[in-house]
Amino acid sequence: MEKHAPLTEAIFYILLAVRTPNHGYGIIQDIEAITSHRLVLGPGTLYGAIQSLVKKGWIEIYSEDTSSRKKKEYIITEAGRNAFQEEKARLEELLRNAELMKEEDNE
């Protein structure tokens, strides 16, 4: 598996939000809900990230309503799933190591 740089929080949550087909505003809403409104992405941040993810091949256009510019739905690709799983494993390792240090501090 190809190693990627750690994902930004925004990219991590965008990939999480497109496990099923989702449009831009839906992605913003899902991220706000998942994070209890802690992370609020602006449209500029979101669409810049979407362009980058499409270019990397991590997400793709699932469907597009040509009569409305906001009706483009995106979905994660296999490459995106792999990058997400790699980042999830990295974060889990961080948490495990932090717990180990906590246990050592308590001894």
PEDAKA-V948259 format. One record per pair of residues at least 4 apart in sequence whose C-alpha atoms are under 7 Angstrom apart, sorted by the first residue. I is the first residue (numbers start at 0). J is the second residue. Records with the same first field share a line. If there is no record, write none. Layout:
I: J, J
This chain:
3: 82
5: 86
6: 10, 11, 86
7: 11
8: 12
9: 13
10: 14, 48
11: 15, 83
12: 16, 30
13: 17, 26
14: 18, 75, 83
16: 26, 29, 30
17: 21, 73, 74, 75
18: 74, 75
19: 74
20: 61, 72, 73, 74
21: 25, 26, 72, 73, 74
22: 26, 70, 71, 72, 73
23: 27
24: 28
25: 29
26: 30
27: 31, 40
28: 32
29: 33
30: 34, 38
31: 35, 36, 37, 38, 39
32: 36
34: 38
40: 44, 45
41: 45
42: 46
43: 47
44: 48
45: 49
46: 50
47: 51
48: 52
49: 53
50: 54
51: 55
52: 56, 57, 58
53: 57, 58, 59
56: 78
57: 75, 76, 78, 79
58: 73, 74, 75, 76, 79
59: 73, 74, 75, 76
60: 71, 72, 73, 74
61: 72, 73, 74
62: 71, 72
63: 70, 71, 72
64: 70, 71
75: 79, 80
76: 80
77: 81
78: 82
79: 83
80: 84
81: 85
82: 86
83: 87
84: 88
85: 89
86: 90
87: 91
88: 92
89: 93
90: 94
91: 95
92: 96
93: 97
94: 98
95: 99
96: 100
97: 101
98: 102
99: 103
100: 104
101: 105
102: 106
